[in-house]
Amino acid sequence: MWFEPSTNAEVLATGYNSGKAFDDIAVGRHANWLYWGFYASPKDMTPAGERFFLNAICYIAKFDGESPGGS
């Protein structure tokens, strides 16, 4: 797994598709960056996907000011 969870990084969701390994992340957080591994127009999201996206943004907001570089 290229994304190692730590105190400043965490996996929020894993997933599998034809181009990724089973343990690759679908959604992750590194400091104040949100890694959203999906590609689609927001209008194509399901209601559950919309809620998850909004919750992920609200969750990482508490990490405002943290740097992915560790400084």
KADA-V835915 format. One record per backbone hydrogen bond with DSSP energy under -1.0 kcal/mol. CO is the residue of the C=O (numbers start at 1). NH is the residue of the N-H. Records with the same first field share a line. If there is no record, write none. Layout:
# KADA-V835915
CO = NH, NH
This chain:
# KADA-V835915
8 = 31
9 = 6
10 = 29
13 = 26, 27
17 = 20
21 = 24
24 = 15
26 = 37
27 = 12, 13
28 = 35
29 = 10
30 = 33
33 = 30
35 = 28
41 = 44
42 = 45
46 = 50
47 = 51
48 = 52
49 = 53
50 = 54
51 = 55
52 = 56
53 = 57
54 = 58
55 = 59
56 = 60
57 = 61
59 = 62
60 = 63
61 = 64
63 = 66
67 = 70
